[in-house]
Amino acid sequence: MAIDVSQILGSPQLAATRVTPRGQAWRQVSRQSFSPLALLVAPLVARVMMGPKPELGGAETPQFGVAILAVTKDELVLVGHLAGSKVPTPTGVISRIPLLEVAKFDLQHARIAWPLTITFRNGDTWRLEVPRFSKKAAKTVATVVAGLPHQGQPAPRPTMSI
């Protein structure tokens, strides 16, 4: 199902994907336990399935649980939505960043959740991850962010790596 948060954005979105804070998938796997033995083994299982625990320090990522990262012709917008709902129910805008401020949009491949690092021209960084079933939408967001003309501004386009 396509995610559409255009009403909250106030302008048509070009692409959108679900995102969570970096490390959320790792924490979910490592904390799932139904017995004391499982509680001891869960971090090992998370490491085998997903690699080492993600580094979280040094980022200015806004605080949220589950969100939608949407792109309009002018900005990158993080919109909160209710976790666990099958139909995305937007709860409000968490943060808006002009596309001119995006310096690098780095979407990396991984097994379970894809790490996404967005670096801005002022040096700030957002470290997010894309859940397993939102990977195709995340590729579309990355392509749109890298391919948008930046309204004749002299600032270079963001670099993108997928």
Summary of the structure (lengths in Angstrom):
residues: 162
radius of gyration: 16.5
end to end distance: 22.7
largest distance: 59.8
contacts: 462
relative contact order: 0.22
helix: 28%
strand: 31%
